[in-house]
Amino acid sequence: MSLFRPLVQQMAGYTPGEQPQESGWVKLNTNENAYPPSPRVLEAVQQTLEGRLNIYPDPLATEFRKVAAELFQVDPDWILPGNGSDEVLTILMRTFVDQGQLVSAPYPSYTLYETLAEIQGARFQKIQLNPDWSWPASAQQLAADSKILFVPNPNAPSGNRWSDADLLSLIPSQGVLVLDEAYGDFCDQPHQGELLKTDRGNQLVVTRTLSKSYSLAGIRFGFAVAHPDLISGMRKVKDSYNCNTLSLAAATAALKDQDWMQENTAKIRATRSYLIEQLRHLGFEAVDSQTNFVWCTHSDREHERRYQELKRRKILVRYMQFSLEEGTLDGLRITVGTDAEIQHVLDALQEIG
Ligand SMILES: *Cc1c(COP(=O)(O)O)cnc(C)c1O
């Protein structure tokens, strides 16, 4: 006898990257930001701690939504906050998808979409990308009947960014295109929600996270930007107090300090160029990333050995494996850390061979 729902009984569950609890690791496996958050975040949290933790947080996140709305040049009713953008993805699934309906995503990409679809009892379709990470010719037709098409842009684990025209052509006929812009701030030409203002904007949702570019993975904060008609439905689904008083204060302060975020993302972009160049020098193929990580493969296919060898040296990168129609694709995803960390991993890769 199983006490579980059959769907839960059968599913494997999502496996997040390793988070070693002891120090001494060079941690380049979960795309955290190597630089600290803005000092204004710490001030805001400190102030909040001295305030009123005995009362519930603002369920409407009024102040946060005002600041986020300014950033995207929309009204505050276009913004919905979440306990990490992963929670926003859950809210989207529960708002727009019924049991048995179709959810799609490119493949390889972020594997959480499939887990969320499984929990909801939806059908999940992987749209397999071309070897150069472009969309297959059939993508538009495959995506058409989806209730949600999730697209990380730039993509993970590859780091490439697709064109606006590509994305607009993929909007499902009776569904929503969710642009997961977790890495939007790391692009050479950052996103600013432009597609939301096109005439297809009423079927688009952009999601953002404070975990990567704002160095706040430990705070758990993300948000959605979408037309108020879509946001109002999502608001019915979300828990009233899904964001707590401290995370709201931290996220609001972080968004207000754009200079801090811009400075850090600029440093990461510079380190990224160096990492890509040096990986190629070492004989790897590395994607021209628009994110804070680099996907690389080697023609000798010894990715797992290198991952293990790095781990022995207390350097954690992400070893990833994807089953494709024509076999398996695997490779290493390396987070762009500080210059020192990246030099360390490059030296180790050289030594390992
Ligand atoms: C990191 C990441 C997220 C999750 O962000 P959180 O706000 O930390 O939940 C969502 N989507 C993609 C593609 C990511 O890489």
The ligand as an SDF file (V2000), in Angstrom:
LIG
                    3D

 15 15  0  0  0  0  0  0  0  0999 V2000
   18.7270   29.5110  -10.5390 C   0  0  0  0  0  0  0  0  0  0  0  0
   17.5840   29.3370  -11.4640 C   0  0  0  0  0  0  0  0  0  0  0  0
   16.2740   29.5390  -11.0400 C   0  0  0  0  0  0  0  0  0  0  0  0
   15.9060   29.6040   -9.5730 C   0  0  0  0  0  0  0  0  0  0  0  0
   16.0870   30.7360   -8.9690 O   0  0  0  0  0  0  0  0  0  0  0  0
   15.6300   30.9150   -7.4400 P   0  0  0  0  0  0  0  0  0  0  0  0
   15.1120   32.2890   -7.4440 O   0  0  0  0  0  0  0  0  0  0  0  0
   16.8610   30.7270   -6.6290 O   0  0  0  0  0  0  0  0  0  0  0  0
   14.5610   29.9180   -7.1200 O   0  0  0  0  0  0  0  0  0  0  0  0
   15.2490   29.5000  -11.9670 C   0  0  0  0  0  0  0  0  0  0  0  0
   15.5040   29.2270  -13.2560 N   0  0  0  0  0  0  0  0  0  0  0  0
   16.7430   28.9800  -13.7030 C   0  0  0  0  0  0  0  0  0  0  0  0
   16.9530   28.6780  -15.1440 C   0  0  0  0  0  0  0  0  0  0  0  0
   17.8200   29.0120  -12.8170 C   0  0  0  0  0  0  0  0  0  0  0  0
   19.0300   28.7160  -13.2350 O   0  0  0  0  0  0  0  0  0  0  0  0
  1  2  1  0
  2  3  1  0
  2 14  2  0
  3  4  1  0
  3 10  2  0
  4  5  1  0
  5  6  1  0
  6  7  2  0
  6  8  1  0
  6  9  1  0
 10 11  1  0
 11 12  2  0
 12 13  1  0
 12 14  1  0
 14 15  1  0
M  END
$$$$
